[in-house]
Amino acid sequence: HGYWASLRVELELISRIKEAQKEDSKIWTIVENLNKQVEFHLDDDNVLWQDTRLVVPNDASLREALLIEAYSSSFSVKIEHQRASGLLQPLDIPVWKWDEISMDFVTGLPWTQRRHDVIWVVMDRLTKSAHFLPIRKDYSVSRLAKIFQQEIVRLHGTPSAIVSDKDPRF
């Protein structure tokens, strides 16, 4: 998966995007066909998203404002300050089942009857057996911790290592 960082866009910019989405005919076509397009969804403020990415209308001034915000934010990355990362090293093979786990989230799914829209995959790195936990994208970290305790720790004990991408929920 790569490394993820969130860009917190100022509320004013979100408002501009929301208004521009209302004016964009291509976006209206997507919104009218949401039931046919799994990867798109409207959030609680009726802002259109494609999976975890905000849909930005084809508006030059709006895109310029987003680029300025991204460049000036603390999340911006300037390549000249990066060290070469070198080759990736393989992880050691665990010595006991469920001692080391990996986890990830499968997002962008349609809602179930219980309003779950994400699958939390927790996998034992040795045996490759996995738990697939239905959750919602808006669950808090404390709620995820409670689910982890009930579904993983209760059955397998506390793992000594967890491998994940840099998802903010971890």
C-alpha positions in Angstrom: 0.0 0.0 0.0 2.5 2.8 0.5 2.5 5.5 3.1 -0.5 7.6 3.7 -0.8 11.1 5.1 -4.0 13.1 5.6 -4.2 16.6 4.4 -6.6 18.7 6.5 -8.1 21.2 4.1 -9.3 24.4 5.7 -13.1 24.5 6.1 -13.3 27.4 3.6 -11.7 25.2 1.0 -14.1 22.3 1.7 -17.0 24.8 1.4 -15.6 25.9 -2.0 -15.3 22.3 -3.2 -18.8 21.5 -2.0 -20.2 24.5 -3.9 -18.2 23.7 -7.0 -19.4 20.1 -6.9 -23.0 21.4 -7.1 -22.2 23.3 -10.3 -20.3 20.5 -12.1 -22.5 18.5 -14.5 -20.1 15.5 -14.5 -20.3 15.3 -10.7 -24.1 15.5 -10.9 -24.0 12.5 -13.2 -21.9 10.5 -10.7 -24.2 11.5 -7.8 -27.3 10.5 -9.7 -25.8 7.1 -10.4 -24.3 6.5 -6.9 -26.2 3.2 -6.5 -24.3 1.9 -9.6 -20.8 3.1 -8.6 -19.3 1.4 -5.6 -16.2 3.6 -5.3 -18.1 6.9 -5.0 -20.1 8.0 -1.9 -21.5 11.2 -0.3 -20.4 12.1 3.2 -22.8 13.5 5.8 -22.3 17.0 4.3 -23.2 15.8 0.8 -19.6 16.1 -0.4 -18.6 13.5 -3.0 -15.7 11.2 -2.4 -14.1 8.5 -4.5 -13.0 5.9 -1.9 -10.9 8.1 0.5 -10.2 10.9 -2.0 -12.2 14.1 -2.2 -13.6 14.6 -5.7 -12.4 18.1 -6.9 -14.3 19.6 -9.8 -12.4 20.8 -12.9 -12.1 24.3 -11.7 -8.6 25.9 -12.2 -8.8 28.4 -9.3 -10.0 25.7 -6.9 -7.3 23.3 -7.9 -4.7 26.1 -7.5 -6.0 26.8 -4.0 -5.7 23.1 -3.1 -2.1 23.0 -4.4 -1.2 26.1 -2.5 -2.7 24.6 0.7 -0.9 21.2 0.1 2.4 22.9 -0.5 2.2 25.1 2.5 0.9 22.4 4.9 3.0 20.5 7.4 2.3 17.4 5.3 4.2 18.7 2.2 7.2 16.7 1.3 10.2 18.3 -0.3 12.2 15.6 -2.1 15.6 17.3 -1.6 15.3 16.7 2.1 14.6 12.9 1.8 17.2 10.3 2.3 17.5 7.4 0.0 15.5 4.6 1.5 17.5 1.7 0.1 16.2 -1.7 -0.6 13.3 -3.1 1.4 14.3 -5.8 3.9 12.1 -8.9 4.4 10.4 -9.4 7.7 11.6 -12.2 9.9 9.4 -15.3 10.0 7.4 -15.4 13.3 8.1 -18.3 15.6 4.6 -18.8 17.0 1.1 -18.4 15.6 -0.7 -15.1 16.3 2.5 -13.7 17.9 3.0 -11.3 15.0 0.1 -10.0 13.0 -0.6 -7.7 10.0 -3.6 -5.6 9.5 -5.2 -3.4 7.0 -8.6 -1.9 6.1 -10.6 -2.6 3.0 -12.6 0.6 2.3 -15.0 1.9 -0.3 -17.5 -0.9 0.2 -21.3 -0.5 0.0 -23.1 -0.4 3.3 -24.4 -3.6 4.8 -27.8 -3.8 6.6 -26.0 -2.9 9.8 -24.3 0.1 8.1 -20.8 -1.4 8.0 -18.8 -0.1 5.1 -15.2 -1.3 5.9 -13.6 -4.7 6.5 -10.8 -4.7 9.0 -8.5 -7.6 8.1 -6.3 -8.9 10.9 -3.9 -11.7 9.7 -1.5 -14.0 11.5 1.8 -13.6 9.7 2.9 -17.2 10.3 -0.2 -19.3 9.4 -1.9 -16.6 7.1 -5.2 -17.3 8.9 -7.2 -14.1 9.2 -10.2 -12.4 10.8 -12.4 -10.2 8.7 -14.1 -7.7 11.0 -17.0 -5.6 9.7 -16.7 -2.0 10.9 -17.7 1.5 9.9 -15.3 4.1 8.5 -16.4 6.5 11.3 -15.5 4.2 14.2 -13.2 5.9 16.8 -9.8 4.5 17.7 -11.2 3.5 21.2 -14.0 1.6 19.5 -11.5 -0.2 17.2 -9.3 -1.0 20.3 -12.4 -2.5 22.0 -13.2 -4.6 18.9 -9.5 -5.7 18.7 -9.6 -6.8 22.3 -12.9 -8.7 21.9 -12.1 -10.4 18.6 -8.3 -10.9 18.5 -6.8 -10.7 22.0 -9.6 -12.7 23.5 -8.9 -15.6 21.1 -5.2 -15.4 20.4 -3.6 -13.3 23.2 -1.8 -10.0 22.7 0.6 -10.0 19.7 4.2 -9.0 20.2 4.3 -7.2 16.8 1.9 -5.6 14.5 2.8 -4.9 10.8 0.7 -2.2 9.0 0.9 0.6 6.6 1.0 4.1 8.2 -2.8 4.4 8.4 -3.6 7.1 11.0 -6.0 4.6 12.8 -3.0 2.5 13.9 
